[in-house]
């Protein structure tokens, strides 16, 4: 990111601004631990300027034909694809994910933008019969107004687009805050959009800063709807902050995804998918497999193949595109190591990994080995508490019913996985799992699906028809023809 842009990281009302204060937030490269840039932190006045700009722009943006709004979002999708490589390079530098995963995220963001743009002519209301003579009732889909978005550090670009694209196409305006750990790729993208897309001023606004800036944005009286992706405790704090004005809230929070490996499972397929899920982005994804329930009939076979596959992963500088890069920060690395130590203290056995990388690819980075834990029981903390790192506890079960009961014994309810060759068992397990999404014999979502957490994993949902419609509210219009 250019020095000029890093000095003026607030995008408000179609222009770049420097904050009113001199507070600086360092941005570090997880591969080396060194500072690569910094961004100032927005003030309360800066946040209010952004929300007021969004408020002022919203009525005209809503009145603009929906297809014109969709066309502008399609232009952004094209730009994401055209600039995928340099954006991915910046993303690798600030977040630490491998290059192929970073480039995939940028292209996935383009896919999200293009899919959501197509709702420009698909949002439908209803016409229902009236209760009086010569009366009909129209139920219209209307935008909320000003949408505030809080973006996480683990997938900063795809989630950024995941929030502004459906919000804008439905007629809302936005103010978004990227994570203070990973603001650079977002600012780079917004700079490209500012230069190459004729987006009206005030429709898309970006402010940088830490938790205090996010709290100020959420509690701003100009905000009508808050959408946030992050951890459970932050989500609860957002709900409390939004309560005073009864601001609508959508939250995608943490997960503790179970994978159930049945006695008749294709073990090789299960291992391949669970390894990929547990180690993508160094295990820093809320949909990652976090606990594995394996039937006793295939426990030894699965565990042997699983350990071998995890042990064979290449850890390296993410720019060289190995299997796994570093964790995003020293703090996240310490949390992962603490979870491993706690599991060992409670009786778990390390089958592979469990340590910082003995010979790290670079000095100063936040490296941890992919870890498999055996001799794990349901009562251990590593089974119940989210671990945002490449740590996989394996729990032996004697039946499908036991596996489902263990899987549902959680305060989380985001993603879940099932591996079985039985169609009947697959459908029954999917029906019985208390999770917003279940993957059968595979992994990975799609834009046209719906990504939603149950229980403490959130509310509101993302993606697909329902992810677009959540940015609308219903207005009833009664037509009387007397």
GINORPE-V714351 format. One record per run of one state. SS is the DSSP state (alpha for helix, beta for strand, coil for the rest). FROM is the first residue (numbers start at 0). LEN is the number of residues. If there is no record, write none. Layout:
ss->[SS,SS]
from->[FROM,FROM]
len->[LEN,LEN]
This chain:
ss->[coil,alpha,coil,beta,coil,beta,coil,beta,coil,beta,coil,alpha,coil,alpha,coil,alpha,coil,alpha,coil,beta,coil,beta,coil,beta,coil,alpha,coil,beta,coil,alpha,coil,beta,coil,alpha,coil,beta,coil,alpha,coil,beta,coil,beta,coil,alpha,coil,beta,coil,alpha,coil,beta,coil,alpha,coil,beta,coil,alpha,coil,beta,coil,beta,coil,alpha,coil,beta,coil,alpha,coil,beta,coil,alpha,coil,beta,coil,beta,coil,alpha,beta,coil,beta,coil,alpha,coil,beta,coil]
from->[0,2,7,9,12,14,17,23,28,34,40,43,63,65,82,83,95,98,121,125,129,134,143,145,150,155,169,172,177,183,196,203,206,210,218,224,229,231,243,247,252,256,261,266,283,288,295,298,311,314,315,317,320,323,324,329,345,348,352,370,374,380,384,390,397,399,408,414,419,422,432,436,440,450,451,454,457,459,461,462,463,469,471,480]
len->[2,5,2,3,2,3,6,5,6,6,3,20,2,17,1,12,3,23,4,4,5,9,2,5,5,14,3,5,6,13,7,3,4,8,6,5,2,12,4,5,4,5,5,17,5,7,3,13,3,1,2,3,3,1,5,16,3,4,18,4,6,4,6,7,2,9,6,5,3,10,4,4,10,1,3,3,2,2,1,1,6,2,9,2]
